Amino acid sequence: MNAQESTSTRPYLIRALYEWCTDNGLTPYVAVRVDESVQVPREFVHEGEIVLNISYDATSALQLGNDFIEFKARFGGKPRDILVPVGRVIAIYARENGQGMAFPAPVDGLVVPSSPVSLAPASSAVVLEEAPAAAADERVVQLVPAADAESGAGDAPRPTPGPAGGRPSLKRVK
């Protein structure tokens, strides 16, 4: 079996980070790019994305499979069946500290590589840059070191967290 024939690492990484969150008393959230294959309450979808709390306390019958994440949850007091194809998950992270992993966002109509992009500290951050394409529908993504990494600044101090009770957020670099 070569690399092209192997299964995606995405579901395994999602399960590992879910387990890490629960083992450390953190709340696992998944960010999902919504399309017609994603079964979620549409009224909670904003700009084509939804963030779901997949903690034990927020879900029932949670199944983190290789192809789908399935569970039952309440939205606005109404019970809902949720079905998310693993390929539509764009990030999994802990609500309390934002630590986790982002994945390449699925592009409708194009095949997305299954290798993840990790959320790295600012000193070793990676910026995704879209290279000029020869054809209109051909896309190439290059990994380019961030300016801090190039200047050899070393480990920069982490920014201070926002106000108490602030909600962590992921910043997608395009």
C-alpha positions, -999 to +999 in steps of 0.1 A: +000+000+000+015+034-010+006+068+003-021+074-023-039+042-014-038+047+024-067+060+044-070+096+055-054+106+087-081+132+095-105+109+114-077+095+135-064+129+144-100+141+152-104+111+176-070+117+192-077+154+198-111+146+211-096+121+236-069+146+246-096+173+253-117+150+274-087+135+293-077+171+302-112+183+312-115+205+281-145+210+258-139+197+223-153+218+195-153+210+158-156+236+131-174+223+100-177+237+064-214+231+056-227+219+023-257+196+013-239+165+027-238+180+063-268+174+084-270+202+109-296+228+119-292+254+091-304+283+113-271+280+132-249+281+101-230+313+096-210+321+065-212+285+054-197+272+087-209+259+120-190+252+153-203+222+172-196+212+208-190+175+207-183+170+245-199+141+264-222+165+282-235+182+250-241+150+229-256+116+231-247+085+210-215+102+197-197+082+171-164+094+157-161+071+126-137+071+097-163+086+073-188+105+096-192+121+129-227+113+142-245+123+174-277+136+188-278+171+204-302+198+214-303+231+195-326+257+210-342+230+231-351+208+201-334+174+198-315+170+164-296+142+147-263+155+135-243+139+107-210+155+095-187+139+069-152+138+083-139+155+052-160+186+060-143+191+094-120+221+091-108+222+128-110+205+162-099+225+192-104+230+229-129+258+238-110+268+269-076+275+253-080+272+216-054+244+213-061+220+185-056+214+148-070+229+116-074+209+084-074+221+048-108+235+041-128+214+015-133+232-018-166+223-034-159+203-066-122+198-059-104+169-041-088+181-009-056+165+003-060+146+036-029+158+053-037+182+082-023+217+088-014+221+125-020+252+145+015+263+155+028+289+179+035+323+163+072+318+162+069+287+140+037+297+122+031+286+086+013+308+061-006+292+033-002+311+000-020+303-032+005+301-061-005+315-095-022+287-115-017+279-151-053+270-156-083+287-140-094+255-122-059+243-112-049+253-076-016+249-059-010+256-022+026+264-010+038+264+026+058+296+032+075+303+066+061+333+084+082+365+088+089+358+124+104+323+116+125+338+088+140+366+110+151+340+136+132+357+163+131+325+183+103+318+206+083+350+209+062+355+241+027+343+237+001+371+235-019+376+267-054+361+266-084+384+261-108+394+288-119+367+313-147+346+299-136+355+263-143+329+237-112+314+220-112+316+183-093+301+154-077+323+128-075+309+093-046+322+073-052+322+036 
